[in-house]
Amino acid sequence: MTVKFIGYIGFNDTSEIHNAVRTRVLDRDYVDAAAREQEKGGFDRVLIPFGSASPESQIVAAHAAAITSKLGFLVAHRPGFTQPTLAARQLATLDQLSGGRVAVHIITGGADEEMARDGDVGTTKAERYARTDEYLDILRSEWTAAQPFDHSGRFYQARGAFSAIKPDNLPVFFGGSSPEAIEVAGRHADVYALWGETLEQVGEAVRTVRHAAAQHGRNPGFSLSLRPVIADTEEAAWKKADAIVEQVRANREAAGLPTSGHRPPNAGSLRLLETATSTRRDTRLWTGVAALTGAQGNSTGLVGTPEQVAAALLEYYDIGIDHFLIRGFEPLADAIDYGRELIPLVRAKVAERDAGKEAAKVALAG
């Protein structure tokens, strides 16, 4: 099993340690530097996020693809605001123009107020997942149908739908912890995305999604999102993590934002927030920022030297994680450090581990 690394282009070089909340103002110089440095650093892809007030993810991906040659792009996309037939052609066009370097991360959406900003008012979570399920059926049909097709569903109608442009390779990433989300993931996900939780929790999620996917004859990969904090010594790494927590706390208090008592609207954040009741879990899992921010998004990390964090990543690899989405609190500087200090180390350890397994198989066969 190979391991792949996904970086992040969050539109500007800031994070929770610079602002009380993540800002999404577009800084072209940062986008250019982040794309080039993460390509140079050996990342396989970078996530381009989606939000109701954010720059448009597909356009940013198209720009970044034009200034790189190998880097892949994981384009976050929310069903419900673009007709699926059109979205399929947009994504396939981007895939073709980039030379097959595009994947799509389907973000169904959980917070009612954020959905309402784009005009989605009054839908329930169950309805949104049902809509996503139908949306992905149509995407797949557009990408694969050799002849025009009709679709008559609960949310979408199409007559004679057809896309002349097909993707060469366009994996679908998908996340969500609710029963509705797991069912949709089982039907559609090429890669199921998780936030950083304990080894026990991640192992349970992998088994659950594999079971759901097996009902449809599918075998997805798995991506884990983490915020690694690395330093030359373990003591320095934990000191760095503690400083990040205090800076995030100070920023949120200055802005009048809560640092406790959070009740996030989606199942994944609720579960992650429960994990964050203890700042440190397993050997290296760090949940300090997740606890302060209500576990909204990718907010847990692994703390230690590059060697220690690489060893912790291998523990997740051994239970089925084959993609790691890593980003830091100093977005550009940390990405450069990961490419220099962490990614080569993990790849070497995975190659060594897999070679050992193969040698063991040969010995047993002999």
C-alpha positions in Angstrom: 0.0 0.0 0.0 1.5 3.3 -1.0 1.1 6.5 1.1 0.1 9.8 -0.2 0.4 13.3 1.3 -2.1 16.1 0.8 -1.2 19.7 1.6 -3.3 22.8 1.8 -3.7 26.1 0.1 -6.0 28.2 2.4 -5.9 31.4 0.2 -3.5 33.3 2.5 -0.6 32.6 4.9 -2.5 32.9 8.1 -4.2 30.6 10.6 -5.9 30.5 14.0 -2.7 31.8 15.6 -2.8 35.0 13.5 -6.6 35.6 13.7 -9.4 34.5 16.0 -11.0 32.8 13.1 -9.6 31.6 9.7 -9.8 34.3 7.1 -10.3 33.5 3.4 -9.0 36.7 1.7 -7.2 35.7 -1.5 -3.4 36.4 -1.6 -2.1 35.5 -5.0 1.5 35.6 -4.0 0.8 33.1 -1.2 -1.2 30.8 -3.5 1.7 30.8 -6.0 4.3 30.1 -3.3 2.3 27.5 -1.5 1.7 25.6 -4.8 5.3 25.7 -5.9 6.7 24.8 -2.5 4.4 21.9 -1.8 5.1 20.5 -5.3 8.9 20.8 -4.5 8.3 19.3 -1.1 6.8 16.1 -2.5 3.1 16.5 -1.6 0.9 14.5 -3.9 -2.0 16.9 -3.8 -3.2 20.1 -2.0 -6.6 20.7 -0.7 -8.4 23.9 -1.9 -11.1 24.5 0.7 -14.7 25.6 0.1 -16.8 28.0 2.2 -19.8 30.2 1.7 -17.6 33.4 1.8 -14.4 31.9 0.3 -12.7 32.4 -3.0 -14.0 29.8 -5.6 -12.0 26.6 -5.2 -12.0 25.4 -8.8 -10.7 28.7 -10.1 -7.9 28.7 -7.5 -7.1 25.1 -8.5 -7.0 26.0 -12.2 -4.6 28.9 -11.5 -2.3 26.7 -9.3 -2.4 23.9 -11.9 -1.2 26.4 -14.5 2.0 27.2 -12.5 2.9 23.7 -11.5 3.5 20.5 -13.4 3.2 17.5 -11.0 1.2 18.7 -8.0 -2.3 17.3 -7.7 -5.4 19.2 -6.4 -8.2 18.2 -4.1 -11.0 20.6 -5.0 -13.5 21.0 -2.2 -17.0 21.2 -3.7 -20.5 21.5 -2.1 -23.4 19.8 -3.8 -26.7 21.8 -4.0 -25.5 25.1 -5.5 -24.4 24.0 -9.0 -26.4 21.6 -11.2 -24.6 18.2 -11.1 -24.4 18.0 -14.9 -22.6 21.3 -15.1 -20.4 20.5 -12.1 -19.4 17.2 -13.8 -18.3 19.1 -17.0 -16.4 21.8 -15.0 -14.5 19.2 -13.0 -13.8 17.1 -16.0 -12.5 20.1 -17.9 -10.2 21.0 -15.0 -9.0 17.4 -14.9 -8.2 17.5 -18.6 -6.5 20.9 -18.6 -4.3 19.9 -15.6 -3.3 16.6 -17.1 -5.3 14.4 -14.8 -4.2 16.1 -11.5 -7.6 16.7 -10.0 -9.7 15.0 -7.3 -12.9 16.3 -5.8 -13.7 16.5 -2.0 -17.5 16.5 -1.6 -18.5 18.7 1.3 -22.2 18.1 2.0 -22.4 20.9 4.7 -23.6 20.8 8.2 -24.1 24.3 9.7 -27.5 25.7 8.7 -26.3 29.3 8.8 -23.5 28.7 6.4 -25.7 26.8 4.0 -28.2 29.7 4.1 -25.6 32.2 2.9 -25.7 30.5 -0.4 -29.4 30.2 -0.5 -29.9 26.7 0.9 -32.6 27.4 3.5 -34.7 25.0 5.4 -33.1 21.7 4.4 -32.3 19.1 7.0 -29.0 17.2 7.3 -30.7 14.0 6.1 -32.1 15.8 3.1 -28.7 17.2 2.3 -27.0 13.8 2.3 -29.9 12.4 0.2 -29.3 15.2 -2.3 -25.5 14.5 -2.3 -26.2 10.8 -3.0 -28.3 11.7 -6.0 -25.8 14.4 -7.1 -22.9 11.9 -7.1 -25.0 9.4 -9.1 -25.4 12.1 -11.8 -21.7 13.1 -11.7 -20.7 9.5 -12.3 -23.1 9.1 -15.1 -21.8 12.3 -16.8 -18.2 11.1 -16.4 -18.9 7.6 -17.8 -22.0 7.5 -20.0 -21.2 6.8 -23.7 -24.7 8.0 -24.7 -27.2 10.7 -23.5 -29.1 9.6 -20.4 -32.2 10.8 -18.5 -32.5 11.2 -14.8 -35.6 11.6 -12.7 -35.0 11.9 -9.0 -36.1 13.6 -5.9 -33.8 16.6 -6.3 -32.7 16.6 -10.0 -34.3 16.1 -13.4 -32.3 15.9 -16.6 -33.3 14.9 -20.2 -30.6 13.8 -22.6 -27.8 14.6 -20.3 -24.3 14.0 -21.7 -20.8 15.3 -21.3 -18.5 15.2 -24.3 -15.5 15.7 -22.0 -14.6 12.9 -19.6 -12.0 12.9 -16.8 -8.9 10.7 -17.1 -8.8 10.1 -13.4 -11.0 12.0 -10.9 -11.2 10.4 -7.5 -14.1 11.3 -5.2 -13.1 12.1 -1.5 -15.9 12.2 1.0 -16.3 12.7 4.7 -19.0 12.7 7.4 -19.6 10.6 10.6 -23.4 10.4 10.7 -25.2 7.2 9.6 -26.5 9.1 6.5 -22.9 10.1 5.6 -21.5 6.6 6.1 -24.1 5.2 3.7 -23.3 7.8 1.0 -19.6 7.2 1.6 -20.1 3.5 1.1 -21.8 4.1 -2.3 -19.5 6.8 -3.7 -16.2 7.5 -1.9 -13.0 6.5 -3.6 -11.3 7.9 -0.5 -13.0 8.5 2.9 -11.7 11.4 4.8 -11.4 11.5 8.6 -10.2 14.1 11.1 -7.4 13.2 13.5 -8.7 11.1 16.3 -7.3 8.3 18.4 -6.0 5.1 16.9 -9.0 3.2 18.3 -11.5 5.7 16.9 -9.9 5.8 13.5 -9.7 2.0 13.3 -13.4 1.8 14.2 -14.3 4.4 11.5 -12.2 2.5 8.9 -14.0 -0.8 9.7 -17.4 0.9 9.6 -16.8 2.5 6.2 -15.3 -0.6 4.7 -18.3 -2.6 5.7 -20.7 0.1 4.2 -18.6 0.1 1.0 -18.5 -3.7 0.7 -22.2 -3.7 0.4 -21.7 -2.0 -3.0 -18.6 -4.0 -4.0 -16.2 -1.1 -3.3 -12.9 -0.8 -1.4 -12.1 2.9 -0.6 -8.9 4.4 0.6 -8.7 6.5 3.8 -7.4 10.0 4.4 -6.6 11.4 7.9 -6.3 15.1 8.5 -3.7 16.4 11.1 -1.8 19.5 12.1 1.7 18.2 12.9 3.9 20.2 15.3 7.5 19.2 14.9 10.8 20.4 16.4 14.3 19.2 17.0 13.4 17.8 20.4 10.2 16.4 21.9 10.4 19.0 24.7 10.6 21.8 22.1 7.8 20.4 20.1 5.4 20.3 23.1 6.5 23.8 24.1 5.6 24.9 20.6 2.2 23.2 20.8 1.5 24.8 24.2 2.4 28.3 22.7 0.0 27.7 19.8 -2.8 26.9 22.3 -2.2 30.0 24.3 -2.1 32.2 21.2 -5.3 30.8 19.9 -6.9 31.3 23.3 -5.8 34.9 23.4 -7.0 35.6 19.9 -10.4 34.2 20.6 -10.8 35.9 23.9 -9.8 39.3 22.4 -12.5 38.8 19.7 -15.2 37.8 22.2 -15.4 34.2 20.9 -16.0 31.2 23.2 -13.1 28.9 24.2 -15.4 26.3 25.9 -19.0 25.1 26.0 -19.1 24.4 22.2 -21.9 22.5 20.7 -21.0 22.0 17.0 -23.8 21.0 14.6 -22.2 18.0 12.9 -21.5 14.5 14.2 -17.8 14.6 13.3 -17.1 17.7 15.3 -19.1 16.5 18.3 -17.1 13.3 18.3 -13.8 15.1 17.9 -14.8 17.5 20.7 -15.4 14.6 23.0 -11.9 13.4 22.2 -10.5 16.8 23.0 -11.6 16.6 26.7 -8.0 15.4 27.2 -5.4 17.6 25.6 -3.1 14.6 24.8 -4.3 11.2 23.6 -2.4 8.1 22.6 1.3 8.9 22.5 1.3 12.1 20.3 -2.3 13.1 19.5 -2.8 16.7 20.5 -6.2 18.2 20.8 -5.5 21.6 22.4 -6.8 23.8 19.6 -9.8 21.5 18.9 -11.0 22.0 22.4 -10.7 25.8 22.1 -12.4 26.2 18.7 -15.2 23.6 19.0 -13.4 21.0 16.8 -14.5 22.8 13.6 -12.5 21.3 10.8 -8.9 20.0 10.9 -7.8 21.0 14.3 -5.9 18.1 16.0 -2.2 17.3 15.6 0.7 15.1 16.3 3.5 16.5 18.4 7.2 15.5 18.5 10.4 15.3 16.5 10.0 14.4 12.8 11.1 10.9 13.7 8.5 10.6 16.5 5.7 12.1 14.3 6.6 9.8 11.4 6.4 6.8 13.7 2.9 8.0 14.9 1.8 8.3 11.3 2.9 4.8 10.6 0.6 3.5 13.4 -2.3 5.0 11.5 -0.9 3.6 8.2 -1.0 0.1 9.8 -4.7 0.4 10.5 -5.6 1.4 6.9 -4.8 5.1 6.4 -3.1 5.6 3.0 -3.5 9.4 2.7 -2.4 12.0 5.2 -3.7 15.6 4.9 -1.2 17.7 6.8 -1.1 21.5 7.3 0.4 23.7 9.9 -0.3 26.8 11.9 2.3 28.8 9.9 0.9 27.5 6.6 3.7 28.1 4.2 6.7 27.7 6.5 5.3 24.5 8.0 4.5 23.1 4.6 8.2 23.6 3.7 9.3 21.9 6.9 7.0 18.9 6.3 8.4 18.5 2.8 12.0 18.6 4.1 11.7 16.9 7.4 8.6 14.7 7.6 7.4 13.4 4.2 10.7 11.8 3.1 11.0 10.1 6.5 7.5 8.6 6.3 7.9 7.5 2.8 11.1 5.7 3.7 9.5 4.0 6.7 6.5 2.9 4.7 8.8 1.5 2.0 10.8 -0.4 4.6 7.7 -1.7 6.3 6.2 -2.9 3.0 9.4 -4.5 1.9 9.5 -6.4 5.2 6.0 -7.6 4.7 6.7 -8.8 1.2 9.9 -10.6 2.3 7.8 -12.3 5.0 5.3 -13.5 2.4 8.0 -14.9 0.2 9.6 -16.7 3.1 6.2 -18.3 4.0 5.6 -19.3 0.4 9.0 -20.9 0.2 
